[in-house]
Amino acid sequence: MENNESSILTQSLIYGLYFGLVMVALSLVMWMFNIMPTRFSVNIILFVVNVVIYFGLLYWFTKMYRNESLGGYISYGKAFLFALLVTFFGSVVSAAYTYVFNAFIDPGYMERVMQVTMESTENFMRERGLSQDQIDMAMARFENQEIPGPGKTALQSILGGVIYGLIVSLITSAFAKKQEEVVVY
């Protein structure tokens, strides 16, 4: 039992590292191509990409763990625990990158995202025919909103990654589980 618990921690840590590195690579690609999550259409595309990555990697990693470490069989509960641990470790890797990125690589990134979001929101409100007073009130709320620092952004990254991972793990575990067939004579 202890060896099995060690195996699940070790394997989830390894696959979590891979998972986190994929999320970091995705963030770097977005940054290099100046893709900011500010418009609705961009957010939908990023959401779909994240869903595909989360579901695909968690299912694949859980299946690999099942086949390579557990002899081809895994219960739903163990698959769920493994996938959740992978998302936790991956979120920690991603959060470390997020902190370094926002503190050292591009400290003004969050401010630019906020500015572009304000501009696109204002344009959206104008297109919808809202009055200047309504637009001014909304923009005042934006201006009063605190831009999160690197530490807060990193913590939000972990929390968001684990919550999202929890939901995805519940689903992927149902597909990755495989019980030994019991033959009754």
C-alpha positions as CSV (number, residue, x, y, z in Angstrom):
1,M,0.0,0.0,0.0
2,E,2.8,2.4,0.9
3,N,4.6,1.7,-2.4
4,N,1.3,2.4,-4.3
5,E,0.9,5.7,-2.5
6,S,4.5,6.6,-3.2
7,S,3.9,5.7,-6.8
8,I,0.8,7.8,-7.2
9,L,2.6,10.8,-5.7
10,T,5.8,10.3,-7.7
11,Q,4.0,9.7,-10.9
12,S,1.5,12.6,-10.4
13,L,4.5,14.9,-9.7
14,I,6.2,13.9,-12.9
15,Y,3.1,14.2,-15.0
16,G,2.2,17.4,-13.2
17,L,5.6,18.8,-14.2
18,Y,4.8,18.0,-17.8
19,F,1.3,19.4,-17.5
20,G,2.6,22.6,-16.0
21,L,5.3,23.0,-18.7
22,V,2.6,22.6,-21.4
23,M,0.6,25.4,-19.7
24,V,3.7,27.6,-19.5
25,A,4.4,27.0,-23.2
26,L,0.8,28.0,-24.1
27,S,1.2,31.2,-22.0
28,L,4.5,32.0,-23.7
29,V,3.0,31.5,-27.2
30,M,0.2,33.8,-26.3
31,W,2.6,36.4,-25.0
32,M,4.9,36.1,-28.0
33,F,2.0,36.6,-30.4
34,N,0.5,39.3,-28.2
35,I,-2.7,37.4,-27.7
36,M,-4.6,39.0,-24.7
37,P,-7.7,37.5,-23.2
38,T,-9.7,40.6,-23.6
39,R,-12.3,40.0,-26.3
40,F,-15.1,37.6,-26.0
41,S,-14.1,35.7,-29.2
42,V,-10.5,35.4,-28.0
43,N,-11.8,34.1,-24.6
44,I,-13.9,31.5,-26.2
45,I,-11.0,30.2,-28.4
46,L,-8.7,30.2,-25.3
47,F,-11.3,28.3,-23.3
48,V,-11.7,25.7,-26.0
49,V,-7.9,25.2,-26.3
50,N,-7.6,24.9,-22.5
51,V,-10.5,22.4,-22.4
52,V,-8.8,20.2,-25.1
53,I,-5.4,20.4,-23.3
54,Y,-6.8,19.6,-19.9
55,F,-9.1,16.8,-21.0
56,G,-6.5,15.3,-23.4
57,L,-3.5,15.5,-21.1
58,L,-5.3,14.3,-18.0
59,Y,-6.9,11.4,-19.8
60,W,-3.6,10.4,-21.5
61,F,-1.5,10.8,-18.3
62,T,-4.1,8.8,-16.2
63,K,-4.2,6.1,-18.8
64,M,-0.4,5.9,-18.9
65,Y,-0.2,5.7,-15.1
66,R,-2.9,3.0,-15.2
67,N,-1.1,0.9,-17.8
68,E,2.5,1.5,-16.8
69,S,2.3,1.5,-13.0
70,L,-0.9,-0.4,-12.1
71,G,-0.9,-3.3,-14.6
72,G,-3.7,-1.8,-16.7
73,Y,-6.4,-1.4,-14.0
74,I,-7.4,1.6,-12.0
75,S,-10.5,2.5,-9.9
76,Y,-12.4,5.7,-10.5
77,G,-11.3,7.0,-7.1
78,K,-7.6,6.4,-7.8
79,A,-7.9,7.8,-11.3
80,F,-9.6,10.9,-9.9
81,L,-7.0,11.4,-7.2
82,F,-4.1,10.9,-9.7
83,A,-5.6,13.4,-12.2
84,L,-6.3,15.9,-9.4
85,L,-2.7,15.7,-8.1
86,V,-1.4,16.2,-11.6
87,T,-3.5,19.4,-12.0
88,F,-2.3,20.5,-8.6
89,F,1.4,20.0,-9.3
90,G,0.9,21.5,-12.8
91,S,-0.8,24.5,-11.3
92,V,2.1,25.1,-9.0
93,V,4.5,25.0,-11.9
94,S,2.3,27.3,-13.9
95,A,1.9,29.7,-10.9
96,A,5.7,29.8,-10.4
97,Y,6.0,30.8,-14.1
98,T,3.2,33.4,-13.7
99,Y,5.0,34.9,-10.7
100,V,8.3,35.2,-12.5
101,F,6.6,36.5,-15.7
102,N,4.6,39.2,-13.9
103,A,7.4,40.2,-11.5
104,F,10.4,40.1,-13.8
105,I,9.8,39.3,-17.5
106,D,6.9,41.6,-18.2
107,P,5.8,43.5,-15.1
108,G,3.4,45.8,-17.1
109,Y,1.5,42.9,-18.7
110,M,-1.5,42.9,-16.3
111,E,-1.8,46.7,-16.7
112,R,-1.8,46.4,-20.5
113,V,-4.5,43.6,-20.2
114,M,-6.6,45.9,-18.0
115,Q,-6.2,48.8,-20.5
116,V,-7.1,46.8,-23.5
117,T,-10.1,45.3,-21.6
118,M,-11.3,48.8,-20.7
119,E,-11.0,50.0,-24.3
120,S,-12.8,46.9,-25.7
121,T,-15.5,47.2,-23.0
122,E,-16.0,50.9,-23.8
123,N,-16.2,50.2,-27.6
124,F,-18.7,47.4,-26.9
125,M,-20.9,49.7,-24.8
126,R,-20.8,52.4,-27.4
127,E,-21.8,49.9,-30.1
128,R,-24.7,48.9,-28.0
129,G,-25.9,52.5,-27.7
130,L,-25.4,53.0,-24.0
131,S,-25.4,56.6,-22.8
132,Q,-22.1,58.4,-22.0
133,D,-23.1,58.5,-18.3
134,Q,-23.4,54.7,-18.2
135,I,-20.1,54.3,-20.0
136,D,-18.4,56.8,-17.6
137,M,-19.7,54.9,-14.6
138,A,-18.4,51.6,-16.0
139,M,-15.1,53.1,-16.8
140,A,-14.8,54.6,-13.3
141,R,-15.3,51.1,-11.9
142,F,-12.5,49.8,-14.1
143,E,-10.2,52.6,-13.0
144,N,-10.9,52.0,-9.3
145,Q,-10.1,48.3,-9.7
146,E,-6.8,47.1,-8.3
147,I,-4.4,45.5,-10.7
148,P,-3.3,42.2,-9.0
149,G,0.4,41.9,-8.2
150,P,2.5,38.9,-9.2
151,G,1.9,37.0,-5.9
152,K,-1.9,37.4,-6.0
153,T,-1.9,36.4,-9.7
154,A,0.2,33.3,-8.9
155,L,-2.2,32.3,-6.1
156,Q,-5.2,32.8,-8.3
157,S,-3.5,30.6,-10.9
158,I,-3.1,27.8,-8.4
159,L,-6.7,28.1,-7.2
160,G,-8.2,28.4,-10.7
161,G,-6.1,25.5,-12.0
162,V,-7.1,23.2,-9.1
163,I,-10.8,24.1,-9.3
164,Y,-10.8,23.6,-13.1
165,G,-8.7,20.4,-12.7
166,L,-11.2,19.1,-10.1
167,I,-14.0,19.4,-12.6
168,V,-12.1,17.9,-15.5
169,S,-10.7,15.1,-13.3
170,L,-14.2,14.0,-12.3
171,I,-15.0,13.5,-16.0
172,T,-11.7,12.1,-17.3
173,S,-11.5,9.6,-14.5
174,A,-14.8,8.0,-15.7
175,F,-13.1,7.3,-19.0
176,A,-9.7,6.3,-17.7
177,K,-11.0,3.8,-15.1
178,K,-10.7,0.2,-15.8
179,Q,-11.7,-2.5,-13.3
180,E,-10.4,-6.1,-13.4
181,E,-13.1,-8.4,-14.6
182,V,-14.1,-10.9,-12.1
183,V,-14.9,-14.3,-13.5
184,V,-17.5,-16.3,-11.6
185,Y,-17.5,-20.0,-12.2
